[in-house]
Amino acid sequence: RCVPGQHCRLPQRACQRHRAAGRGPRPLSPCGARPVSFSQWLLVLGGLLLILGLASAYVRLLPITTSALYLGFGLLIGPLGLGLWQQDLPQVRTWLGHLVEVAVLVSLFLAGLRLRLPLNARQWRPAWLLAGPVLVATVLVFALLLQALLGLDFGFCLLLAAILSPTDPVLANLIQVNHASDTDPMRFALTGEAGLNDGIAFPFVMLGLLFLQGPGLPGQATWLHWLANDVLWAVPVGLLVGFGFGRAVGRGVIRLRARHTETAVSPNDFIALAVIALSYVLAEALGGWGFLSTFAAGLGMRHAEARASGPVPAEESARQGELREDSHTQALIEFGEDPARHPQIAASALMVDIQAFGNLLERILEVLLVTVLGALLAQHWRWEAVPVALLLFVGVRPLMVALLLGRHGIPRSQRYLVGWFGIRGIGSLYYLCFALAHAPRALDQDRLGDLVLSVVALSILLHGLSIQPLLKRFHPDP
């Protein structure tokens, strides 16, 4: 039995003191436990980063992704471990939703920057199929099977399916393209899918919330409004606004730097943050999906670089020595005497600096968010999530890929990998926070949160354990 003033090391549902509260709201401070101080949090996070930095060479030898290690660390500091974390999802939903949104936006922009091939290249076709027909079919089939499995309202099942169906751009680094010259069909398809489907799944999240607004099916006017606004308008507007804005900014920056031979590269970090923020805000202001806009902004900026650099990615120029260090260790651009090469050199500095800054920011956010997920898991784990996860991972997703992807540029053995490598992660956490913030009273918020957090954790473990062995066996690096 829990004692007031001491940390509860049991999940809230298992604690007698919490169960006595019935169905009322969970206490803000479980069992009267004292909140963790800021210094303690700095100690915990600083220790984790130090361990990861010192042990990075050994971590690479483990047959598991670093995300699984972050998840385990979160469990360690949670109620089942040291008890440093006592909050549950309703208490952290607001700030967690904003932090997750930032992480997704950064990852989507970086994913767009990595895809250098023209939009009409054959490698794009599998990406469009995965983010379009495969995603839509996965959401609908998964929702129907969930209704049969769980016996719940279809609106709840549709919302859960829409949250869990899109793949994640943050946690899938090992199976995404490594650089702008990487045109591997499987990696390119998975990267394009992760960039596109986080925005394309949004209409189905909205549709699930509409189903929960009241008894029965939504009316005809509601269906037409959803189709017109959330699908036919928001999707193309998000893509067009983001691509146009990213390409315009990329061309403008490259032209200005080349014309004035601007040598400092540090402002490129500000440009990256500005493009991410403004592309998102512009699309949302026009009624488009901001996630799609941010991904398309990365594509647009990469196309501006390709126009300035030609067939060879600008990063190749940086490897040949156009970037140097001054006496104050500040990166500078060495333009040289040939004005014809100035645009290419300016583009190389822009791409190298933005990607270095973005990758660092992405890794920091990944460490923080997956650790928080692990800390939340002790209070939100549901065994019911195991059959739900298996149904999605080894049933619906692989079947939809096999039926709808066909032979579009990906060999059969790699199609099996594409079907399995549907990692769920940070994007699903954002959709969960969004759904909880806009949910009607009919939504079982506890059950939805528990299922999503548990399935995402299972995805991190199962995919994290299998990625490296499967890639080594069926898809070795060229």
Residue, then its C-alpha position, 0 to 999 in steps of 0.5 A: r500500500c502506498v504511503p503519502g510522501q513517498h514515491c509510488r513504484l506501481p502503475q497508478r491502476a495497481c495502486q490501492r490508493h489510486r483505485a480508491a479514487g474510483r473513476g475520478p481524475r488522477p491526482l497531480s502528485p501520485c501518492g503525495a510524491r515530491p516533484v523532481s527538481f530541475s537540478q535532478w533532471l539536469l543530472v539525469l539527462g546529463g548522465l544519459l548523454l555522457i554515457l551515450g557519448l562515451a559508449s557510442a563505439y560499443v553501442r554500435l556493436l549492439p544488435i539494437t537501435t539507440s531508440a530502444l536504449y532510450l526507451g529502457f532508460g525512460l523505464l529506469i527513471g519511471p515509477l518501476g525504477l528509480g521513481l524520478w518520473q511520476q507524471d502521467l500523460p494528461q499532466v504532460r500532454t500540452w508541452l509534450g504535444h508541442l515538443v513532439e510537433v517540433a521534432v516531427l517538423v525538423s525530421l520532415f524537413l531533413a527527409g525532404l533535403r535528402l531526396r534529390l531525385p526529380l519528382n518524375a523519377r521512377q524511385w518516387r513511384p513506390a513512395w507515392l504508392l506507400a503514402g497514398p493507396v497503401l496508407v489509406a487501405t491500411v487505415l481502413v482495414f486496420a480500423l475494421l479489424l480493430q472493431a472486430l478485435l476490440g468490440l469498440d465503436f468504429g470512430f474510436c477504432l478509426l482514430l486509433a488506426a489513423i494514429l498508428s498507421p503512418t510510419d515515423p520519420v524520426l526513429a527510422n534513420l537506419i532505413q532511410v537514405n543516407h545522403a543526397s546521392d543515395t538512390d537505393p529503391m527501398r531506402f528512397a521509398l521508405t524515406g519518401e513515405a515517412g515524409l508524406n504520410d505524416g501529413i496524409a494521415f491527418p485527414f483520417v485523424m480528423l475523420g475519426l474525431l468526427f465519428l466520435q462527435g455523436p451517435g451514428l454516422p456523420g451527416q452528408a454535409t459533414w462528409l462533404h466538408w471533410l472531403a473538400n477541406d481536409v483532403l482536396w484542399a489541405v493536401p495539395v495546398g500543403l505540398l505546393v506552398g511548402f515546395g514553392f517557399g523552400r525553393a524560393v528561399g533556397r534560390g534566393v540564399i544561394r544567389l545572394r551568397a554567390r553574388h556577394t561571396e558571403t563567407a560565413v556559414s553560421p546564418n544557415d542555421f537560422i535559415a533552416l529554422a526559418v524555413i521550417a517555421l514559416s512553411y508550416v505557418l503559411a500552409e496552416a494559415l491557408g488551410g493546408w497541412g503543415f507537416l506536408s508543407t515542411f517536408a515539401a519545403g525541404l524538397g524545394m530547397r534541395h531542388a534549388e541546390a540541384r539547379a545550382s550544382g548540376p548532377v553532382p550533389a553540392e555536398e561533394s564540393a564540400r568534401q573537396g575543400e571549399l569549406r575551411e576553418d579560420s583561426h577562431t574555428q568558425a567555418l568559412i566558405e572558400f569561393g575561389e577565383d572562378p565566378a561560375r562556380h560560386p553558386q555551386i560552392a554557396a549551395s554546398a555550404l548551405m546544404v552541409d551546414i543545414q544538415a549538420f545542424g538539423n541532424l544534431l537537433e533531431r538526435i537531441l529531440e529523439v533522446l528526450l522524447v523516447t526517454v519520456l515515452g519510456a517513463l510514461l510506459a509504466q503507468h500506461w502499459r496495456w497487454e491489449a496492445v500486443p495483439v493490436a501491434l502484431l495485427l498491424f506489424v505482421g498482418v495489415r501493413p505487410l499485406m497492403v504493401a504486397l497487394l498495392l505496391g506491386r513491382h514498381g522498382i523494388p525487388r521482391s525480397q526488399r518488398y518484404l522488408v518494406g512491409w515490415f519496416g513500418i516503424r511507429g514513433i514520434g509522429s504517432l505521439y503527436y497525433l495522440c496529443f492532438a486527438l486528446a486535446h480535441a477529443p469529444r467527451a465520448l472518447d475513452q482517452d485513457r484507453l486510447g493513450d495507453l494503446v498508442l503508447s504501448v504500440v509505439a513502445l513495441s514498435i521501437l523494441l521489435h523493429g529496433l531488434s530486427i533492423q540491423p540483422l535483416l538489413k545485413r541479411f537481405h539488404p547489405d549496404p552497397 
